[in-house]
Structures are given as C-alpha cells and as structure tokens.
Amino acid sequence: MGPLSLHRETQFSVIPMFTPLFLAKALTVSFFNPFRRAAAERESGAITVQVKWGRERFNIPIPQPSLTPLSTLLATLSSQTSLPVDSLKLIYKGAVLKDPSLTITSYGLKEGSQLVLVGKGGDVPIAPPPAGGASAVAGGAGAGVAKKKQKQPDTTSEPVLVEWIANLVQSLLNPLLPSIVTFISQTHPKATNRPAHIPPFEVLQKEHARLSEMLLKALLELDGVDIPSGWADARKERKEGVKRIQGELNRVDEAWGERKRIGG
C-alpha cells in the first residue's frame, strides 16, 4: 500500500482518496459537493486523522483504516517531514505506537484522532528558548534546561521498580508544573488567576512549544521503562504516570487553542 494523501491544516482543499467503494457510489453521489463527499467517506469507513509535528499540523485521510498498516502512515509522514522513517515515533493518548505492521484500526484510531509525531529520542522542531521578557513565562531560571535521563535500577524486586517509576514521574513533571500553571493563566480566557500583564503572542507561542516538547519527552522516557513480564503493579504505576503527564499536555494544548482563537 502506497503513501497516503496528506495536506497541511492551513490549506483549504483536500484531494480525496477513491476506494472501489467510492467509485461504486460515484453514480449516485456528487463528490463536488463536500457534504455528500464527507457522508460517503464516513459510510465507507474512511477516516481523517490529525498529526501534530512541532508547529505543523497534518490532516491525513485514510480510506481503509482496517487494512492500512501503521507503516503506510509513517512513510507518508517521512516524505513530508524529510525525517528517516525508522527514526519516527507516533504518540496517541500518551502511548507510543510501536508495531508498524498493525493496522490503523487496531490502534483504536478513528475520525478526528490526534497524534503527535516525534523523531528519534523525542526530538521535535521548536523555536529557540525565549529570552528577555519570556523568563516570566518560562517559570524562572533553569526551567528549560534538559535533565540527564535517569538510569533504571537493575533489580529483581517489583516494589523497588514501582517506587522508582513513581519518583521518575515526580522528577519529570513537578519541575514543569509552575510553568504550566503560569502559561494557562496567561492563555486561557476562563482562567481565574489571570495576571495583569500578558506576554505577547509570539512569546506565548514559544512557551507552548517548549512545554509541549518537555512533556512529550517525559512520555517517551516513561515509555522506555523496561518492565518484566508479569509485573502488573509496575505497569499500573507507569500507566498512571502516563495519564498524569498526558493530562498536563492536554491542558497546555487546550489553553493554547483558546488563545489562538483570539488571534495575535
């Protein structure tokens, strides 16, 4: 199966993907009518997913998600981002989609699903760290300094690993919480603690990129924890950590979405 059609969110037109079922419907459905075309795509099982890559947004139509492997989606994204396909990772609901041979449907993706694309090691393209007046947004000195990855303990005790995972989540998330609270207060119109001075749009945009990158790297670091088979408590602890970090990422994205609706 070849690469999928793809268009950036800022474009206004989409080249439709025609499956045999679409062609069969062509006698009765006019695809020049966008409402009828969308209805026909839904009936055929076709979906469109959104992939976030740094500041880019890609809307990708997938005509047969139950037959399309993840590798096809990755190949499409590789051609659009110029990143090697074997260095790409897709994150959905806080989890990395690991097996490229599984179908889109098997991962639970549906119409409108939002994924995050990162490169090897969790790298995403972002603007340089803000300077000058951005320090109030960044949460103070050292807020953007990358920490050395913590080494997983070599242990045969599950309680030891559970405690280590809990401490790892705290060390990844707690340093970011003050910046997240500040960012949301400066961007979300319904925030109850909005400050008197709101930084410029460009400064907030850089801070959104920085927080998103740090939270995505935290998710990837948790995903890289090696848990032996049968250690259910350790897996549960990691799952709870992923849920917490993903929740903060959702809050940051929601607040930034509200700010963008207002405009620059």
C-alpha positions as CSV (number, residue, x, y, z in Angstrom):
1,M,0.0,0.0,0.0
2,G,1.5,3.3,-1.1
3,P,1.7,6.6,0.9
4,L,-1.4,8.3,1.9
5,S,-2.6,11.7,0.6
6,L,-1.8,14.5,3.1
7,H,-2.5,18.2,3.5
8,R,-1.5,20.8,6.0
9,E,-4.2,22.2,8.2
10,T,-3.7,25.7,6.7
11,Q,-4.7,24.6,3.2
12,F,-8.3,24.8,2.1
13,S,-8.6,21.8,-0.3
14,V,-8.1,18.1,0.1
15,I,-7.5,15.6,-2.7
16,P,-10.0,12.8,-2.0
17,M,-8.8,9.2,-1.9
18,F,-11.1,7.0,-4.0
19,T,-11.5,3.4,-3.0
20,P,-13.5,0.8,-5.0
21,L,-16.5,1.5,-2.8
22,F,-16.2,5.2,-3.5
23,L,-16.2,4.5,-7.3
24,A,-19.3,2.4,-6.9
25,K,-21.0,5.3,-5.2
26,A,-19.9,7.8,-7.9
27,L,-23.0,7.2,-10.0
28,T,-25.3,8.4,-7.2
29,V,-23.1,10.8,-5.2
30,S,-21.5,14.0,-6.4
31,F,-18.1,14.5,-5.0
32,F,-18.1,18.1,-6.0
33,N,-20.5,18.6,-3.1
34,P,-18.3,18.5,0.1
35,F,-21.1,17.5,2.4
36,R,-22.1,14.5,0.2
37,R,-18.5,13.5,-0.2
38,A,-17.9,13.6,3.6
39,A,-21.0,11.4,4.1
40,A,-19.8,8.9,1.6
41,E,-16.4,8.7,3.2
42,R,-18.0,8.0,6.6
43,E,-20.1,5.3,5.1
44,S,-17.1,3.6,3.5
45,G,-15.2,3.6,6.8
46,A,-12.7,6.3,5.7
47,I,-11.3,8.5,8.4
48,T,-9.1,11.6,8.7
49,V,-6.5,11.8,11.5
50,Q,-4.6,14.9,12.6
51,V,-0.8,14.6,13.2
52,K,1.0,17.3,15.2
53,W,4.7,17.9,14.4
54,G,6.1,20.8,16.2
55,R,4.1,23.8,14.9
56,E,2.9,21.9,11.9
57,R,-0.5,20.2,11.6
58,F,-1.2,17.5,9.0
59,N,-4.7,16.2,8.2
60,I,-4.3,12.8,6.7
61,P,-7.2,10.9,5.0
62,I,-7.0,7.1,5.5
63,P,-9.6,5.4,3.1
64,Q,-9.3,1.9,4.6
65,P,-8.1,2.1,8.2
66,S,-8.8,-1.6,8.9
67,L,-6.5,-2.6,6.0
68,T,-3.9,0.2,6.2
69,P,-0.8,-0.6,8.4
70,L,0.9,2.0,10.6
71,S,3.9,1.7,8.3
72,T,2.0,3.4,5.5
73,L,1.2,6.4,7.7
74,L,4.8,6.6,8.8
75,A,6.0,6.5,5.2
76,T,3.7,9.4,4.3
77,L,4.9,11.4,7.3
78,S,8.5,10.6,6.4
79,S,8.1,12.1,2.9
80,Q,6.5,15.2,4.3
81,T,9.0,15.9,7.1
82,S,12.2,14.6,5.4
83,L,12.9,12.5,8.5
84,P,14.0,8.9,8.1
85,V,11.0,6.6,8.6
86,D,12.9,4.4,11.1
87,S,13.5,7.4,13.3
88,L,9.9,8.4,13.6
89,K,7.6,7.8,16.5
90,L,3.8,8.4,16.8
91,I,2.2,9.0,20.1
92,Y,-1.5,8.5,20.7
93,K,-3.1,9.1,24.1
94,G,0.3,9.1,25.8
95,A,1.4,5.8,24.3
96,V,3.9,5.2,21.5
97,L,2.6,3.2,18.6
98,K,5.4,0.6,18.3
99,D,4.4,-2.1,15.8
100,P,4.3,-0.7,12.2
101,S,2.7,-3.9,10.9
102,L,-0.5,-3.4,12.9
103,T,-3.4,-1.6,11.2
104,I,-4.7,1.9,12.0
105,T,-7.9,0.4,13.3
106,S,-6.0,-1.9,15.7
107,Y,-4.6,1.1,17.5
108,G,-8.1,2.5,18.1
109,L,-7.7,5.5,15.8
110,K,-10.9,6.9,14.5
111,E,-12.2,10.0,12.7
112,G,-10.5,13.1,14.2
113,S,-8.0,11.3,16.3
114,Q,-5.0,13.4,17.2
115,L,-1.5,12.1,17.2
116,V,1.9,13.6,17.9
117,L,4.9,12.9,15.7
118,V,8.4,13.0,17.2
119,G,11.8,12.0,15.9
120,K,14.4,9.7,17.4
121,G,14.9,10.5,21.1
122,G,11.7,12.5,21.3
123,D,13.1,15.5,19.3
124,V,10.6,17.9,17.8
125,P,11.3,21.1,15.9
126,I,10.8,24.1,18.2
127,A,11.9,27.7,18.4
128,P,15.0,28.7,20.5
129,P,14.4,29.2,24.2
130,P,12.7,32.6,24.9
131,A,14.9,35.4,26.2
132,G,14.3,38.7,28.0
133,G,10.7,39.1,28.9
134,A,10.0,35.4,28.3
135,S,11.5,34.4,31.6
136,A,8.2,35.1,33.4
137,V,6.5,32.6,31.1
138,A,9.3,30.0,31.3
139,G,8.9,29.8,35.0
140,G,12.3,31.2,36.1
141,A,15.9,30.3,35.7
142,G,16.7,26.7,34.6
143,A,13.1,25.9,33.6
144,G,14.2,24.9,30.1
145,V,17.4,23.1,31.0
146,A,17.3,19.5,29.8
147,K,17.9,16.9,32.6
148,K,20.0,13.8,32.2
149,K,18.0,10.7,31.7
150,Q,17.7,8.7,34.9
151,K,19.1,5.2,34.8
152,Q,16.7,2.4,35.5
153,P,17.7,0.3,38.5
154,D,18.8,-3.3,37.9
155,T,16.5,-5.1,40.3
156,T,14.6,-8.3,40.7
157,S,12.1,-6.6,43.1
158,E,8.9,-5.2,41.7
159,P,8.3,-2.8,44.6
160,V,11.7,-1.2,44.0
161,L,10.8,-0.6,40.4
162,V,7.3,0.7,41.3
163,E,8.9,3.2,43.7
164,W,11.4,4.2,41.1
165,I,8.7,4.8,38.4
166,A,6.8,7.0,40.9
167,N,9.9,9.0,41.6
168,L,10.6,9.3,37.9
169,V,7.2,10.7,37.2
170,Q,7.6,13.3,40.0
171,S,11.0,14.3,38.7
172,L,9.7,14.7,35.2
173,L,6.5,16.5,35.9
174,N,7.0,18.6,39.1
175,P,9.6,21.0,37.7
176,L,7.2,21.8,34.8
177,L,4.0,22.4,36.9
178,P,4.8,26.1,37.9
179,S,5.4,26.9,34.2
180,I,2.2,25.1,33.2
181,V,0.1,27.0,35.7
182,T,1.6,30.3,34.6
183,F,1.1,29.5,30.9
184,I,-2.5,28.5,31.4
185,S,-3.2,31.7,33.4
186,Q,-1.8,33.8,30.6
187,T,-3.6,32.0,27.7
188,H,-6.9,30.5,28.8
189,P,-9.7,33.2,28.8
190,K,-11.5,31.4,31.6
191,A,-8.5,31.3,34.0
192,T,-9.4,32.7,37.4
193,N,-5.8,33.8,38.1
194,R,-5.1,35.8,35.0
195,P,-2.1,38.3,35.6
196,A,-2.3,42.0,34.9
197,H,0.4,41.7,32.2
198,I,0.0,39.2,29.4
199,P,3.1,38.4,27.3
200,P,3.0,38.9,23.5
201,F,1.5,36.2,21.3
202,E,5.0,35.2,19.9
203,V,6.4,34.7,23.4
204,L,3.4,32.5,24.4
205,Q,3.8,30.5,21.2
206,K,7.4,29.7,22.1
207,E,6.5,28.7,25.6
208,H,3.8,26.4,24.3
209,A,6.4,24.7,22.0
210,R,8.8,24.4,24.9
211,L,6.2,22.9,27.3
212,S,4.9,20.5,24.7
213,E,8.4,19.3,23.9
214,M,9.3,18.7,27.6
215,L,6.0,16.8,28.2
216,L,6.5,14.7,25.1
217,K,10.0,13.8,26.2
218,A,8.6,12.8,29.6
219,L,6.1,10.5,27.9
220,L,8.8,8.9,25.9
221,E,11.1,8.4,28.9
222,L,8.3,6.6,30.7
223,D,7.6,4.5,27.6
224,G,11.2,3.4,27.6
225,V,11.0,1.9,31.1
226,D,11.7,-1.9,30.8
227,I,9.1,-3.8,32.9
228,P,9.5,-7.6,33.2
229,S,6.6,-9.8,32.2
230,G,4.0,-10.3,34.9
231,W,4.9,-7.2,36.9
232,A,1.3,-5.8,36.9
233,D,1.9,-3.2,39.7
234,A,4.8,-1.7,37.8
235,R,2.8,-1.5,34.6
236,K,-0.1,0.1,36.5
237,E,2.3,2.7,38.1
238,R,3.7,3.6,34.6
239,K,0.2,3.8,33.2
240,E,-0.9,6.2,35.9
241,G,2.2,8.3,35.3
242,V,1.5,8.5,31.6
243,K,-2.1,9.5,32.4
244,R,-0.8,12.4,34.6
245,I,1.7,13.7,32.1
246,Q,-0.8,13.4,29.1
247,G,-3.4,15.3,31.2
248,E,-1.0,18.2,31.6
249,L,-0.2,18.1,27.9
250,N,-3.9,18.2,27.1
251,R,-4.3,21.2,29.5
252,V,-1.5,23.1,27.8
253,D,-2.8,22.4,24.3
254,E,-6.4,23.3,25.3
255,A,-5.2,26.7,26.7
256,W,-3.1,27.4,23.7
257,G,-6.0,26.5,21.4
258,E,-8.2,29.1,23.2
259,R,-5.5,31.7,22.9
260,K,-5.1,31.1,19.2
261,R,-8.9,31.6,18.7
262,I,-8.4,35.1,19.9
263,G,-5.6,35.7,17.4
264,G,-2.3,37.6,17.6
